[in-house]
Amino acid sequence: MLEALNKEDWKAASKEFSAAVKEKVPPDKLEELWKVVNKQLGAFEKLEKVQPLRVGKSRVVDLVCKFPKMPIVVRVSFDPAD
């Protein structure tokens, strides 16, 4: 997903989204969000850490992403049905 975001391939970045997420964050909205993050924090530099965890019944992965101004955590949640 991060690789696709950095290549500005919004469709590929969102291909694993559930139907509910795709409805709320279609590729054009994802593009808008990622561009705002890059404008505010500078261009994505690297993935610093991958931290898998559980939140309730869901599997979650926190991706610590380094940007010039500050790191942020991108949380990816996996549907328990998958």
Secondary structure, DSSP 8 states (H G I E B T S, - for coil): -HHHHHTT-HHHHTTTS-HHHHHHS-HHHHHHHHHHHHHHH-S--EEEEEEEEEETTEEEEEEEEE-SS--EEEEEEE-TT-
